[in-house]
Amino acid sequence: MLYKGEKVDDYIPDLVVEYRVVVDTKTIEAIGGVEIGRMLNYLHIAGLSVGLLINFKKPKLEWTRVVLSHN
């Protein structure tokens, strides 16, 4: 990942579907603001607009769709 032209970290998404959707899988108690904020950063870095957070921690699948607005 580059920030103002400087390499600051490597970002390797769990999955990118058809170069359009970033999918990030989790096993956490609940999807919260931190995970959504991180996904927004991933989308910005990747130049994509749609992300999907999937949490496998509980018996019932939890998922959240995240959309980056390019206003």
C-alpha positions in Angstrom: 0.0 0.0 0.0 1.2 3.5 -0.8 0.4 6.6 1.2 1.5 9.9 -0.4 3.9 7.9 -2.6 5.5 6.0 0.3 5.1 2.2 0.9 3.5 1.7 4.3 2.1 -1.8 4.3 1.2 -4.7 2.1 -2.5 -5.4 1.5 -3.5 -8.7 0.1 -7.3 -9.2 0.0 -8.8 -12.5 0.9 -10.7 -12.5 -2.5 -11.4 -10.2 -5.4 -14.4 -11.2 -7.5 -14.2 -10.3 -11.2 -12.0 -7.3 -10.4 -15.1 -5.6 -8.9 -15.7 -6.8 -5.3 -13.3 -7.1 -2.5 -14.2 -9.9 -0.1 -12.8 -10.0 3.5 -13.5 -13.0 5.6 -13.5 -12.8 9.4 -13.9 -15.0 12.5 -14.8 -12.3 15.1 -17.6 -11.7 17.6 -19.3 -9.1 15.3 -18.6 -6.8 12.4 -18.1 -3.3 13.6 -16.9 0.1 12.7 -13.2 -0.9 12.7 -13.8 -3.6 10.1 -16.0 -1.4 7.9 -13.4 1.4 8.1 -10.6 -1.0 7.1 -12.7 -2.2 4.2 -13.2 1.4 3.0 -9.5 1.8 3.1 -9.0 -1.4 1.1 -11.5 -0.3 -1.5 -9.8 3.1 -1.8 -6.4 1.4 -2.3 -7.7 -1.1 -4.8 -9.7 1.6 -6.7 -12.9 -0.4 -6.3 -16.3 0.6 -5.0 -17.9 -2.5 -3.4 -16.7 -4.8 -0.6 -18.2 -7.6 1.3 -17.3 -8.5 4.9 -18.2 -12.1 5.9 -18.0 -13.3 9.5 -18.0 -17.0 10.1 -17.7 -16.9 13.9 -21.3 -17.7 14.8 -23.6 -20.5 13.5 -25.6 -17.9 11.5 -23.5 -16.2 8.8 -23.1 -12.5 9.3 -22.2 -10.3 6.4 -22.0 -6.6 5.6 -21.9 -4.9 2.2 -19.6 -1.8 2.1 -19.8 0.8 -0.7 -17.2 3.4 -1.2 -18.7 6.6 -2.7 -16.4 8.4 -5.1 -17.9 11.9 -4.5 
